[in-house]
């Protein structure tokens, strides 16, 4: 087996850390996107409900 240089170990560690942070960031972004879409849909539903109530009860 060849001699492993300390620079190779450091580069591997930085690459691994980068990969872990990317996975964490992507999962966080997807989770926030789902919550945001739910809030938008809920707000739109409430607006539609108010318009319909105004239309029917006027």
N, C-alpha and C positions, 0 to 999 in steps of 0.2 A: 504494500500500500504506500502510496506517495505521501510525502510530508504535507500536512494540511497547514496552510499559512493562516495566521491570525486575522488577516484581512478578509480571507474567505469566510471565516466564522462570523466576523462582524457584519459582512455584507449579507450573509444568510439570515442573521438575526434581524437586521433592518428590513429585509424583504419579507420575512415572516410577520414582523410587527405591522408592516404596511398592509399586508394581506388581511390580517385580523381587523385592523382599523377600517379597511374598506368594507368588509362584510358587516361590521357593526354599523357603519354610517349608512349603508344601503338599507339594512333592516330598519333602522330608525326612520329613514326617509319614507320607506314604504308604509310603515305603521302610522306616521303622521299624515300621509296622504289619504289613508283609509279613514282616519278620524275626521279629517277636513271634509272629505266627500260626504260623510254621514251628517256633519253639521250643516253643510250646504243643502242637502236633501231635506233635512228637518226644517230648515228655515223656509225653503220653497214650499214645503207641505203646509206649514203654518200660514204662509201668505195666501196660498190657494184656498185654504180653509176659511180665512177671514173674508176673502173676496166672495166666496160662495155664500157665506152667512149673510154678508151685506146684500147680495143679490136676492136671496130667498126671503130674508126677513124685512126687506124694504117695503 
